[in-house]
Amino acid sequence: MQANVGGIDKVLRITAGVVLIALAATGTVGVWGWIGVVPLLTGLFNFCPLYSLIGIKTCKLR
């Protein structure tokens, strides 16, 4: 697993994930809000499987 998520993309994924999970936990958006686990984990691990399939990299080269 090579990192392919970085910078602003990472911050947006983590923020969106936390917001969706919080909304689901409070019952505001229902069960579908738990899908926020996906962007949260991809942001935390700096790896998105979909990006790998289509060849996108938003992180800087090391």
N, CA, C and O atoms as a printed pandas DataFrame, in Angstrom:
     atom_number atom_name residue_name chain_id  residue_number  x_coord  y_coord  z_coord
0              1         N          MET        A               1    0.827   -1.187    0.000
1              2        CA          MET        A               1    0.000    0.000    0.000
2              3         C          MET        A               1    0.869    1.247    0.000
3              4         O          MET        A               1    1.432    1.628    1.026
4              5         N          GLN        A               2    0.967    1.858   -1.133
5              6        CA          GLN        A               2    1.730    3.093   -1.258
6              7         C          GLN        A               2    0.779    4.275   -1.103
7              8         O          GLN        A               2   -0.323    4.261   -1.651
8              9         N          ALA        A               3    1.194    5.284   -0.368
9             10        CA          ALA        A               3    0.346    6.460   -0.111
10            11         C          ALA        A               3   -0.050    7.125   -1.423
11            12         O          ALA        A               3    0.796    7.374   -2.282
12            13         N          ASN        A               4   -1.341    7.411   -1.573
13            14        CA          ASN        A               4   -1.809    8.115   -2.759
14            15         C          ASN        A               4   -2.798    9.234   -2.401
15            16         O          ASN        A               4   -3.413    9.822   -3.291
16            17         N          VAL        A               5   -2.951    9.528   -1.111
17            18        CA          VAL        A               5   -3.811   10.610   -0.646
18            19         C          VAL        A               5   -2.955   11.566    0.162
19            20         O          VAL        A               5   -2.229   11.142    1.060
20            21         N          GLY        A               6   -3.031   12.833   -0.142
21            22        CA          GLY        A               6   -2.207   13.769    0.607
22            23         C          GLY        A               6   -2.784   15.171    0.643
23            24         O          GLY        A               6   -3.700   15.506   -0.108
24            25         N          GLY        A               7   -2.232   15.977    1.525
25            26        CA          GLY        A               7   -2.553   17.396    1.617
26            27         C          GLY        A               7   -3.998   17.712    1.896
27            28         O          GLY        A               7   -4.595   17.199    2.842
28            29         N          ILE        A               8   -4.553   18.564    1.060
29            30        CA          ILE        A               8   -5.919   19.037    1.227
30            31         C          ILE        A               8   -6.911   17.875    1.121
31            32         O          ILE        A               8   -7.912   17.840    1.837
32            33         N          ASP        A               9   -6.631   16.941    0.236
33            34        CA          ASP        A               9   -7.489   15.764    0.063
34            35         C          ASP        A               9   -7.633   15.004    1.386
35            36         O          ASP        A               9   -8.728   14.575    1.750
36            37         N          LYS        A              10   -6.530   14.847    2.088
37            38        CA          LYS        A              10   -6.532   14.135    3.367
38            39         C          LYS        A              10   -7.387   14.874    4.397
39            40         O          LYS        A              10   -8.206   14.256    5.078
40            41         N          VAL        A              11   -7.205   16.179    4.514
41            42        CA          VAL        A              11   -7.958   16.986    5.480
42            43         C          VAL        A              11   -9.454   16.935    5.162
43            44         O          VAL        A              11  -10.273   16.782    6.069
44            45         N          LEU        A              12   -9.812   17.060    3.894
45            46        CA          LEU        A              12  -11.215   17.021    3.504
46            47         C          LEU        A              12  -11.852   15.665    3.794
47            48         O          LEU        A              12  -12.997   15.603    4.242
48            49         N          ARG        A              13  -11.125   14.587    3.545
49            50        CA          ARG        A              13  -11.643   13.241    3.808
50            51         C          ARG        A              13  -11.888   13.027    5.299
51            52         O          ARG        A              13  -12.937   12.518    5.696
52            53         N          ILE        A              14  -10.914   13.419    6.123
53            54        CA          ILE        A              14  -11.052   13.232    7.569
54            55         C          ILE        A              14  -12.204   14.082    8.101
55            56         O          ILE        A              14  -13.002   13.608    8.909
56            57         N          THR        A              15  -12.294   15.325    7.655
57            58        CA          THR        A              15  -13.365   16.215    8.106
58            59         C          THR        A              15  -14.737   15.674    7.694
59            60         O          THR        A              15  -15.655   15.613    8.512
60            61         N          ALA        A              16  -14.869   15.290    6.446
61            62        CA          ALA        A              16  -16.149   14.762    5.964
62            63         C          ALA        A              16  -16.527   13.488    6.712
63            64         O          ALA        A              16  -17.687   13.298    7.076
64            65         N          GLY        A              17  -15.559   12.627    6.938
65            66        CA          GLY        A              17  -15.828   11.383    7.664
66            67         C          GLY        A              17  -16.299   11.627    9.078
67            68         O          GLY        A              17  -17.275   11.020    9.521
68            69         N          VAL        A              18  -15.622   12.508    9.795
69            70        CA          VAL        A              18  -15.998   12.813   11.177
70            71         C          VAL        A              18  -17.386   13.452   11.231
71            72         O          VAL        A              18  -18.193   13.111   12.096
72            73         N          VAL        A              19  -17.664   14.374   10.312
73            74        CA          VAL        A              19  -18.975   15.032   10.289
74            75         C          VAL        A              19  -20.084   14.017   10.011
75            76         O          VAL        A              19  -21.109   14.025   10.693
76            77         N          LEU        A              20  -19.893   13.148    9.024
77            78        CA          LEU        A              20  -20.912   12.146    8.712
78            79         C          LEU        A              20  -21.146   11.185    9.873
79            80         O          LEU        A              20  -22.289   10.846   10.181
80            81         N          ILE        A              21  -20.074   10.749   10.511
81            82        CA          ILE        A              21  -20.211    9.838   11.652
82            83         C          ILE        A              21  -20.924   10.532   12.810
83            84         O          ILE        A              21  -21.772    9.929   13.469
84            85         N          ALA        A              22  -20.585   11.785   13.058
85            86        CA          ALA        A              22  -21.246   12.533   14.134
86            87         C          ALA        A              22  -22.737   12.710   13.845
87            88         O          ALA        A              22  -23.567   12.574   14.745
88            89         N          LEU        A              23  -23.074   13.013   12.597
89            90        CA          LEU        A              23  -24.483   13.157   12.224
90            91         C          LEU        A              23  -25.236   11.837   12.355
91            92         O          LEU        A              23  -26.394   11.819   12.771
92            93         N          ALA        A              24  -24.585   10.739   12.002
93            94        CA          ALA        A              24  -25.212    9.423   12.138
94            95         C          ALA        A              24  -25.381    9.056   13.601
95            96         O          ALA        A              24  -26.399    8.475   13.979
96            97         N          ALA        A              25  -24.402    9.386   14.426
97            98        CA          ALA        A              25  -24.454    9.051   15.849
98            99         C          ALA        A              25  -25.566    9.821   16.567
99           100         O          ALA        A              25  -26.157    9.323   17.525
100          101         N          THR        A              26  -25.843   11.033   16.097
101          102        CA          THR        A              26  -26.902   11.829   16.722
102          103         C          THR        A              26  -28.269   11.548   16.104
103          104         O          THR        A              26  -29.283   12.051   16.587
104          105         N          GLY        A              27  -28.301   10.749   15.043
105          106        CA          GLY        A              27  -29.571   10.401   14.408
106          107         C          GLY        A              27  -30.069   11.419   13.411
107          108         O          GLY        A              27  -31.217   11.343   12.975
108          109         N          THR        A              28  -29.244   12.358   13.043
109          110        CA          THR        A              28  -29.651   13.416   12.115
110          111         C          THR        A              28  -29.818   12.896   10.687
111          112         O          THR        A              28  -30.787   13.246   10.014
112          113         N          VAL        A              29  -28.889   12.069   10.220
113          114        CA          VAL        A              29  -28.939   11.592    8.843
114          115         C          VAL        A              29  -29.284   10.118    8.727
115          116         O          VAL        A              29  -29.403    9.609    7.612
116          117         N          GLY        A              30  -29.444    9.437    9.806
117          118        CA          GLY        A              30  -29.795    8.021    9.756
118          119         C          GLY        A              30  -28.581    7.133    9.560
119          120         O          GLY        A              30  -27.439    7.557    9.736
120          121         N          VAL        A              31  -28.852    5.904    9.195
121          122        CA          VAL        A              31  -27.824    4.868    9.086
122          123         C          VAL        A              31  -26.804    5.171    7.991
123          124         O          VAL        A              31  -25.637    4.801    8.124
124          125         N          TRP        A              32  -27.215    5.826    6.927
125          126        CA          TRP        A              32  -26.305    6.087    5.809
126          127         C          TRP        A              32  -25.138    6.991    6.193
127          128         O          TRP        A              32  -24.139    7.027    5.475
128          129         N          GLY        A              33  -25.232    7.699    7.269
129          130        CA          GLY        A              33  -24.143    8.547    7.721
130          131         C          GLY        A              33  -22.908    7.760    8.141
131          132         O          GLY        A              33  -21.798    8.292    8.150
132          133         N          TRP        A              34  -23.107    6.492    8.490
133          134        CA          TRP        A              34  -21.964    5.661    8.896
134          135         C          TRP        A              34  -21.016    5.367    7.735
135          136         O          TRP        A              34  -19.924    4.837    7.943
136          137         N          ILE        A              35  -21.430    5.710    6.513
137          138        CA          ILE        A              35  -20.530    5.572    5.362
138          139         C          ILE        A              35  -19.337    6.509    5.526
139          140         O          ILE        A              35  -18.349    6.384    4.803
140          141         N          GLY        A              36  -19.421    7.446    6.469
141          142        CA          GLY        A              36  -18.319    8.357    6.766
142          143         C          GLY        A              36  -17.080    7.644    7.273
143          144         O          GLY        A              36  -16.002    8.236    7.321
144          145         N          VAL        A              37  -17.219    6.384    7.650
145          146        CA          VAL        A              37  -16.063    5.588    8.078
146          147         C          VAL        A              37  -15.080    5.428    6.912
147          148         O          VAL        A              37  -13.867    5.399    7.121
148          149         N          VAL        A              38  -15.597    5.328    5.704
149          150        CA          VAL        A              38  -14.735    5.118    4.527
150          151         C          VAL        A              38  -13.809    6.311    4.282
151          152         O          VAL        A              38  -12.595    6.118    4.220
152          153         N          PRO        A              39  -14.332    7.546    4.138
153          154        CA          PRO        A              39  -13.397    8.655    3.932
154          155         C          PRO        A              39  -12.493    8.898    5.137
155          156         O          PRO        A              39  -11.349    9.324    4.975
156          157         N          LEU        A              40  -12.994    8.631    6.343
157          158        CA          LEU        A              40  -12.163    8.805    7.531
158          159         C          LEU        A              40  -10.957    7.866    7.485
159          160         O          LEU        A              40   -9.828    8.295    7.721
160          161         N          LEU        A              41  -11.188    6.608    7.188
161          162        CA          LEU        A              41  -10.074    5.646    7.147
162          163         C          LEU        A              41   -9.125    5.901    5.982
163          164         O          LEU        A              41   -7.911    5.766    6.137
164          165         N          THR        A              42   -9.660    6.267    4.820
165          166        CA          THR        A              42   -8.771    6.550    3.695
166          167         C          THR        A              42   -7.919    7.785    3.963
167          168         O          THR        A              42   -6.777    7.866    3.512
168          169         N          GLY        A              43   -8.473    8.742    4.695
169          170        CA          GLY        A              43   -7.688    9.922    5.065
170          171         C          GLY        A              43   -6.633    9.602    6.103
171          172         O          GLY        A              43   -5.511   10.102    6.020
172          173         N          LEU        A              44   -6.975    8.776    7.079
173          174        CA          LEU        A              44   -6.016    8.434    8.129
174          175         C          LEU        A              44   -4.878    7.552    7.627
175          176         O          LEU        A              44   -3.738    7.692    8.071
176          177         N          PHE        A              45   -5.186    6.648    6.703
177          178        CA          PHE        A              45   -4.159    5.732    6.195
178          179         C          PHE        A              45   -3.459    6.248    4.938
179          180         O          PHE        A              45   -2.548    5.596    4.428
180          181         N          ASN        A              46   -3.873    7.406    4.435
181          182        CA          ASN        A              46   -3.273    8.000    3.225
182          183         C          ASN        A              46   -3.347    7.078    2.018
183          184         O          ASN        A              46   -2.481    7.131    1.145
184          185         N          PHE        A              47   -4.358    6.246    1.958
185          186        CA          PHE        A              47   -4.487    5.299    0.854
186          187         C          PHE        A              47   -5.951    5.153    0.461
187          188         O          PHE        A              47   -6.809    4.896    1.305
188          189         N          CYS        A              48   -6.225    5.317   -0.822
189          190        CA          CYS        A              48   -7.571    5.139   -1.358
190          191         C          CYS        A              48   -7.519    4.063   -2.448
191          192         O          CYS        A              48   -6.861    4.258   -3.469
192          193         N          PRO        A              49   -8.202    2.934   -2.246
193          194        CA          PRO        A              49   -8.177    1.864   -3.247
194          195         C          PRO        A              49   -8.695    2.314   -4.619
195          196         O          PRO        A              49   -8.179    1.882   -5.649
196          197         N          LEU        A              50   -9.702    3.171   -4.631
197          198        CA          LEU        A              50  -10.236    3.650   -5.901
198          199         C          LEU        A              50   -9.197    4.474   -6.659
199          200         O          LEU        A              50   -9.074    4.358   -7.879
200          201         N          TYR        A              51   -8.451    5.306   -5.933
201          202        CA          TYR        A              51   -7.380    6.075   -6.567
202          203         C          TYR        A              51   -6.355    5.139   -7.206
203          204         O          TYR        A              51   -5.847    5.433   -8.288
204          205         N          SER        A              52   -6.050    4.036   -6.564
205          206        CA          SER        A              52   -5.089    3.077   -7.120
206          207         C          SER        A              52   -5.600    2.482   -8.427
207          208         O          SER        A              52   -4.836    2.300   -9.375
208          209         N          LEU        A              53   -6.890    2.181   -8.471
209          210        CA          LEU        A              53   -7.468    1.580   -9.669
210          211         C          LEU        A              53   -7.443    2.529  -10.862
211          212         O          LEU        A              53   -7.211    2.100  -11.992
212          213         N          ILE        A              54   -7.683    3.821  -10.615
213          214        CA          ILE        A              54   -7.736    4.758  -11.734
214          215         C          ILE        A              54   -6.457    5.572  -11.910
215          216         O          ILE        A              54   -6.371    6.417  -12.801
216          217         N          GLY        A              55   -5.460    5.313  -11.053
217          218        CA          GLY        A              55   -4.145    5.921  -11.227
218          219         C          GLY        A              55   -3.996    7.355  -10.757
219          220         O          GLY        A              55   -3.172    8.095  -11.295
220          221         N          ILE        A              56   -4.774    7.763   -9.766
221          222        CA          ILE        A              56   -4.683    9.135   -9.245
222          223         C          ILE        A              56   -3.805    9.153   -8.008
223          224         O          ILE        A              56   -3.859    8.237   -7.187
224          225         N          LYS        A              57   -2.996   10.194   -7.875
225          226        CA          LYS        A              57   -2.169   10.424   -6.699
226          227         C          LYS        A              57   -2.245   11.880   -6.331
227          228         O          LYS        A              57   -1.919   12.743   -7.146
228          229         N          THR        A              58   -2.677   12.179   -5.100
229          230        CA          THR        A              58   -2.744   13.579   -4.677
230          231         C          THR        A              58   -1.646   13.921   -3.669
231          232         O          THR        A              58   -1.570   15.055   -3.194
232          233         N          CYS        A              59   -0.810   12.958   -3.346
233          234        CA          CYS        A              59    0.283   13.239   -2.418
234          235         C          CYS        A              59    1.531   13.618   -3.198
235          236         O          CYS        A              59    1.694   13.259   -4.365
236          237         N          LYS        A              60    2.403   14.349   -2.528
237          238        CA          LYS        A              60    3.656   14.756   -3.159
238          239         C          LYS        A              60    4.586   13.560   -3.252
239          240         O          LYS        A              60    4.538   12.653   -2.421
240          241         N          LEU        A              61    5.419   13.570   -4.258
241          242        CA          LEU        A              61    6.394   12.494   -4.426
242          243         C          LEU        A              61    7.452   12.563   -3.360
243          244         O          LEU        A              61    7.863   13.650   -2.955
244          245         N          ARG        A              62    7.895   11.416   -2.902
245          246        CA          ARG        A              62    8.936   11.359   -1.872
246          247         C          ARG        A              62   10.260   10.981   -2.485
247          248         O          ARG        A              62   11.262   10.881   -1.776
